[in-house]
Amino acid sequence: MISSGIPSGIRSGIYGASGYTGQELLRLLINHPHCEVTAITSRRYKGEPLSSLYPHLNAVINLNFMDASTDEVASLCDVVFLAVPHGEAMEAVPRFLEAGKKVVDLSADYRLKNQSLYEKWYCSHTSPGLLAEAVYGLPELHREEIRTARLVANPGCYPTSIVLGLAPLLREGLIDPSSIIIDSKSGASGAGREANTAMLFCEVNEGFKAYKVRAHRHIPEIEQELSLLAGKDIEVLFTPHLLPSNRGILSTIYATPTRTVDTVFLVDLYRNFYVNEPFVRVLEEGLFPGLSSVRGSNFCDIGITFDDRTGRVLVISVIDNLVKGAAGQAIQNMNIMEGFPEDSGLKLVPLFP
């Protein structure tokens, strides 16, 4: 038999599988050709079958939730996805690494390299020694580092849409970083599955509002990655909004160019920058993406134009916050870490309508 060159299958566990991100990981991993889910944990739902919480997975995955220690989970897995809140992941990650497991952490605990900055926006960090080692898991920018990593910090959903939307412009020095203004809109699933009055149907339906103005925890993550691209420290004005929809993020980004540009040039720039990226789709001149073009998929769609009336560059970037903004990107990172084809388990056509 001729070898395909693809490593044999692995076992994966989801540490904290009862939330929207955990179930999305399950939905995607069941069709992964090289990965089997062997453990799912939840303290609240210990012993209950997965289908009792998520009926849409009935007869698809026959697993029960475990309230298991990190050692027990590690004994069942090769790779662990952590889908627990910030502050909890930092307690479990060192134990999984000590057990020789590869980890993709979907919390914010290892995204920021600066400990004091993390503690300003989140909480005290109990394993700061791992911050320098953790690789920021945006494959389009950090693929080679991800390839050899044992700990990947999966990016936040807003930062994913924003950093991918701005990367070509900042890498080439084509915009004034101080001019960047970002308006992002997210579906309600971005707030998670915990009971929250602000997420009640009557609070969200037929409404549209800004929230956490000047105080969203993704701000330092956005600025960290954009500063790396720009080669200097920058600050941006970022305002998140809540949409009356389940899924999706649409980021509208404005900036002032540092040289003469036009729309044709910008579209070509983006297409060349992302030419080998399987999950970034740059739209043709005059076209702009909507949430329905990426729903349920791992794609990031980007439209770009130059407004000659105001002299500003306008970028519109859309993702599914639960897929490219969370679970799909986590699997993309695992594929790179394990040497699988990058699109394994992610060949998803967006749902439309």
Secondary structure, DSSP 8 states (H G I E B T S, - for coil): ----S----EEEEEES-SSHHHHHHHHHHTT-TTEEEEEEB-STTTT-BHHHH-GGGTTT---B-B---HHHHHHH-SEEEE-S-TTTHHHHHHHHHHTT-EEEE-SSTTT-S-HHHHHHHS---S-GGGTTT-EE--HHHHHHHHHT-SEEE---HHHHHHHHHHHHHHHTT-B-GGG-EEEEEE-GGGG-SS--GGGSHHHHTT--EE-STTT-TTHHHHHHHHHHHHTS----EEEEEE-SSSS-EEEEEEE-BSS---HHHHHHHHHHHTTT-TTEEE--TT----GGGTTTSS-EEEEEEEETTTTEEEEEEEE-TTIIIIIHHHHHHHHHHHT--TTTT--------
